[in-house]
Structures are given as C-alpha cells and as structure tokens.
Amino acid sequence: MAENLNDPATKETEAPPPGILASGHFRQPYGYSAYRSRGTRDWLITYTLSGRGQYRLHGEVYECGEGDIVLLRPGAPHDYATPEDSVWEFVWAHFVPEPRWSQRLRLPERAPGMIFLSLERQSARSRLLEAFRRLIRYSRDNGELSGLLSLNAMEEIVLLIAQNETRRAPLDPRIGDLLDFLSANLERSFTLQELADQVMLSPSRLSHLFKEQTGDSVLETFLKLRLKHAAQLLRHTTLPVSEVAEKVGFRSPFYFTKQFTSYYGVSPSKYRSGSEGNAR
C-alpha cells in the first residue's frame, strides 16, 4: 500500500459534498485506492462483504475483512485501498448524523477518528446488508419520499451497529443466532431437537450452553420473548386478545392469559387498559 499520507504529491480523492447522503456497492481489485489527507466533512462508513481492504491512518495500517465495519469521523485523514492478491467488496455511505444518533455513535476508537467493529453473527451481518441495500436503492431513487426513506435506512444501520455493540458481552454466536431465530418465529412451535439442529448442536449441549449464556432455559426464553411481544401488541394495536395470543404462538387464549398474568401480574385486558404500572 502506498505511503500516501507521507507524500504531499499524492492526488486527493474527491468526496461528496457534506450534507448529501451518498452510498454505493463496490467490488474493487488491487490498484483501487482513495486518499484524503484532511479527511471529509461528513462521516464515512464501509462494511466489508468479502475480500480484504486496508486503511492507513496516522502511519498505522489496519486490515478489514468480511463482517468488518469501519467508521471514519469528520476530519480523520485516511488512505484506504485494496491490498495485493485480493478483491475488496464492500458497501459504503457518506452521511451527516441526525442529532438523535449522536449517542449511538459514541463508540470506542481503534485509532484517532477511526471506529473499527466486527460482526461475528451471520444474522447480524445479513440484517446490516439488507439495510445497506435499502439505503443504496432509496438514495438512487428520485421519488418524493426517497430522501426520508434513505435517512430511515441510514438510521437503521446506525441502530443495528449500536445494538450489536450492546450485545458484545461474550455471547456465543450460535446462541445469538438462535435468539434471532426464535424472535422471528414466535408463532411457531419447536422441539428442543429442532432448535438444536438449527445451530448444529446436540440437544444436551444446546441446553447447557444456552443456560450458561443467558441464565434461562431455551423454553423459558422463548416464552418470555412471546409474552414481551404480546405486551407490545396489546399496547400498540387493537387486536382482540385471542388474536394476540395466536400471533405469539398460543393456541389457547385461556392458557395465554394464564401465562401472561403469571409473568406481568395483570391479565392481558387489564394490561391493555392501563394497568401496566402494576406490571413487573
């Protein structure tokens, strides 16, 4: 990689004007590079999908690979490129944060002006890529609401990154993937064997590891996820209690009411009518 930051003759790479939300998807072979001795006036984020990229900041080299996120703050001088024997595929965005994002972007820096994060769980990687794809699609659209849709997609990216960092306690990626799977399939029923197959573990190993990582059994956790989602539906929709029960996987409204009352301390109907203050 060229020693660009020490070479005043190196040509500067243009950046989008600050305030414009720009994004894209690149697949660049060796020879691709960008150099900005004074950084940019907005934030730059890259998310590597495959291959390798290299960043040079303050004389140090940082290599990124699949699942790695690099955030560069405004004014951070940078020099990045595709190293030899690699093709760097990544999505990127230049953005100016909304004020409400500021707390979410207070993340530890690997180097002055540079935040370097890694997504280990495949489900987290997929969700972030989906958000980037929406951002790229909306930012290229000329529709009346495309600007707001782009901003919403960018905010989702920031929130997903912040959520991942919140979860960075030593959680086994298989347990994290299973929690995401359960959250996305609350209306279904599973045996422990089926869930173990989902993450390629034996039922006994899954039970032990899940309890060790979360403090609850798989079935206890699944029940809590269902009841918490039911509480959201009761607060924010007018669905009958029987339909709420069905949407979170309870075939019997009576059994749902019994479980909900045991967990929250009030019946679903009282919870909806404003008795949340007495809930646990």
TATA-V599129 format. One record per residue. N is the residue number from 1. SS is DSSP state (alpha for helix, beta for strand, coil for the rest). Layout:
# TATA-V599129
n ss
N SS
N SS
This chain:
# TATA-V599129
n ss
1 coil
2 coil
3 coil
4 alpha
5 alpha
6 alpha
7 coil
8 coil
9 coil
10 coil
11 coil
12 coil
13 coil
14 coil
15 coil
16 coil
17 coil
18 coil
19 coil
20 coil
21 coil
22 beta
23 beta
24 beta
25 beta
26 beta
27 beta
28 beta
29 beta
30 coil
31 coil
32 coil
33 beta
34 beta
35 beta
36 beta
37 coil
38 coil
39 coil
40 coil
41 coil
42 coil
43 beta
44 beta
45 beta
46 beta
47 beta
48 beta
49 beta
50 beta
51 coil
52 coil
53 beta
54 beta
55 beta
56 beta
57 beta
58 coil
59 coil
60 beta
61 beta
62 beta
63 beta
64 beta
65 coil
66 coil
67 coil
68 beta
69 beta
70 beta
71 beta
72 beta
73 coil
74 coil
75 coil
76 coil
77 coil
78 beta
79 beta
80 beta
81 beta
82 coil
83 coil
84 coil
85 coil
86 coil
87 beta
88 beta
89 beta
90 beta
91 beta
92 beta
93 beta
94 beta
95 beta
96 coil
97 coil
98 coil
99 alpha
100 alpha
101 alpha
102 coil
103 coil
104 coil
105 coil
106 coil
107 coil
108 coil
109 coil
110 coil
111 beta
112 coil
113 coil
114 beta
115 beta
116 beta
117 beta
118 beta
119 coil
120 coil
121 coil
122 alpha
123 alpha
124 alpha
125 alpha
126 alpha
127 alpha
128 alpha
129 alpha
130 alpha
131 alpha
132 alpha
133 alpha
134 alpha
135 alpha
136 alpha
137 alpha
138 alpha
139 alpha
140 coil
141 coil
142 coil
143 coil
144 coil
145 coil
146 alpha
147 alpha
148 alpha
149 alpha
150 alpha
151 alpha
152 alpha
153 alpha
154 alpha
155 alpha
156 alpha
157 alpha
158 alpha
159 alpha
160 alpha
161 alpha
162 alpha
163 alpha
164 alpha
165 alpha
166 alpha
167 coil
168 coil
169 coil
170 coil
171 coil
172 coil
173 alpha
174 alpha
175 alpha
176 alpha
177 alpha
178 alpha
179 alpha
180 alpha
181 alpha
182 alpha
183 alpha
184 alpha
185 coil
186 coil
187 coil
188 coil
189 coil
190 coil
191 coil
192 alpha
193 alpha
194 alpha
195 alpha
196 alpha
197 alpha
198 alpha
199 coil
200 coil
201 coil
202 coil
203 alpha
204 alpha
205 alpha
206 alpha
207 alpha
208 alpha
209 alpha
210 alpha
211 alpha
212 alpha
213 alpha
214 alpha
215 coil
216 coil
217 coil
218 alpha
219 alpha
220 alpha
221 alpha
222 alpha
223 alpha
224 alpha
225 alpha
226 alpha
227 alpha
228 alpha
229 alpha
230 alpha
231 alpha
232 alpha
233 alpha
234 alpha
235 alpha
236 alpha
237 coil
238 coil
239 coil
240 coil
241 alpha
242 alpha
243 alpha
244 alpha
245 alpha
246 alpha
247 alpha
248 coil
249 coil
250 coil
251 coil
252 coil
253 alpha
254 alpha
255 alpha
256 alpha
257 alpha
258 alpha
259 alpha
260 alpha
261 alpha
262 alpha
263 alpha
264 alpha
265 coil
266 coil
267 coil
268 alpha
269 alpha
270 alpha
271 alpha
272 alpha
273 coil
274 coil
275 alpha
276 alpha
277 alpha
278 alpha
279 coil
280 coil
